[in-house]
Amino acid sequence: MTNSTTPLTHFDAQGQAHMVDVGAKPATHRIAVAGGRIEMLPATLALIEAGTAKKGDVLGIARIAGIMAAKRTSDLIPLCHPLALTRVAIEFEYIRAEPGGTGAVACVATAETTGPTGVEMEALTAVQIALLTIYDMCKAADRGMTIEGVRLLEKHGGKSGSYTVTSPPSVR
């Protein structure tokens, strides 16, 4: 029995958590794009750009971590359905510091599938893990890094249609 009094689909009529039944939903092409950034000292950004971080190719490793995370989202988020992803792409952009300010690495993750449920959680998980990987690889140089602005930027497909952020951050 589904709860018709609330838009929270992961609760039944008695308020108990449950996995949404998507068995009767048609398979459609679905895409989600999420973004966020990690703020850091300009010197840390310079290490990443130069490829001289002690642990190696920071963005290369973060890209692989983000892709792996998207593939494992249902293992991390209890009520997510396991999905057959058809594409996961991770892009990075350097945001250089203003004088006296911090620099950043912006991340955009795109996840796609053809199926009965969306891929928003996979895109969001990919961004978070890619940014956490950057933190892990650079924490010896800068423990004050902060992950900020992680959010869904757009989604397409399915019954609810399209959603696009009207004022996306500079991660495009």
Residue pairs with C-beta under 8 A, 6 or more apart in sequence:
1 12
1 13
2 9
2 12
2 13
3 9
3 11
3 12
3 13
3 15
4 13
5 13
9 20
10 17
10 18
10 19
10 20
10 79
11 17
11 18
12 18
17 78
17 79
18 79
19 79
19 81
20 79
20 81
20 117
22 81
22 116
22 117
23 116
25 116
25 117
25 158
25 159
26 116
27 114
27 115
27 116
28 114
28 115
28 116
28 157
28 158
29 112
29 113
29 114
29 156
29 157
30 112
30 113
30 114
30 115
30 117
30 118
30 119
30 155
30 156
30 157
30 158
31 110
31 111
31 112
31 119
31 154
31 155
31 156
31 157
32 110
32 111
32 112
32 118
32 119
32 120
32 122
32 123
32 124
32 152
32 154
32 155
32 156
33 108
33 109
33 110
33 123
33 152
33 153
33 154
33 155
34 108
34 109
34 120
34 123
34 124
34 126
34 127
34 150
34 151
34 152
34 153
35 106
35 107
35 108
35 109
35 127
35 149
35 150
35 151
35 153
35 168
35 169
35 171
35 172
36 106
36 107
36 127
36 128
36 131
36 147
36 148
36 149
36 150
36 151
36 171
37 95
37 104
37 105
37 106
37 107
37 131
37 147
37 148
37 149
37 169
37 171
38 104
38 105
38 107
38 131
38 134
38 135
38 145
38 146
38 147
38 148
39 102
39 103
39 104
39 145
39 146
39 148
40 102
40 103
40 104
40 105
40 138
40 142
40 144
40 145
41 102
41 103
41 141
41 142
41 144
42 96
42 97
42 101
42 102
42 103
43 141
43 142
44 103
44 138
44 141
44 142
44 145
45 94
45 96
45 97
45 103
45 104
45 105
46 103
47 53
47 58
47 138
47 141
48 58
48 59
48 94
48 105
48 134
48 138
49 94
51 57
51 58
53 137
53 138
53 141
54 140
55 61
55 137
55 138
56 137
58 133
58 134
58 137
58 138
59 92
59 105
59 134
61 133
61 137
62 90
62 92
62 107
62 130
62 131
62 133
62 134
62 137
63 90
63 92
63 130
65 129
65 130
65 132
65 133
66 88
66 90
66 107
66 109
66 126
66 127
66 129
66 130
66 133
67 88
67 90
67 126
68 129
69 76
69 125
69 126
69 128
69 129
69 130
70 85
70 88
70 109
70 111
70 122
70 123
70 125
70 126
71 85
71 88
71 122
72 125
73 80
73 83
73 121
73 122
73 125
74 80
74 81
74 82
74 83
76 125
77 121
77 125
80 121
81 117
83 113
83 115
83 117
83 119
83 122
84 113
84 115
85 111
85 112
85 113
85 119
85 122
86 112
86 113
86 114
87 110
87 111
87 112
88 109
88 110
88 111
88 112
88 122
88 126
89 109
89 110
90 107
90 108
90 109
90 126
90 130
91 107
91 108
91 109
91 110
92 105
92 106
92 107
92 130
93 105
93 106
93 108
93 170
93 171
94 103
94 104
94 105
94 106
95 103
95 104
95 105
95 106
95 170
96 103
97 103
105 131
105 134
106 169
106 170
106 171
107 127
107 130
107 131
107 171
108 127
108 153
108 171
108 172
109 123
109 124
109 126
109 127
109 130
110 123
111 119
111 122
111 123
111 126
112 119
113 119
113 122
117 158
118 155
118 157
118 158
119 155
120 152
120 155
123 152
124 150
124 151
124 152
127 150
128 147
128 150
131 147
131 150
132 147
134 145
135 145
135 147
138 145
139 145
149 169
149 171
151 165
152 163
152 165
153 164
153 165
153 168
153 171
153 172
154 162
154 163
154 164
154 165
155 162
155 163
156 162
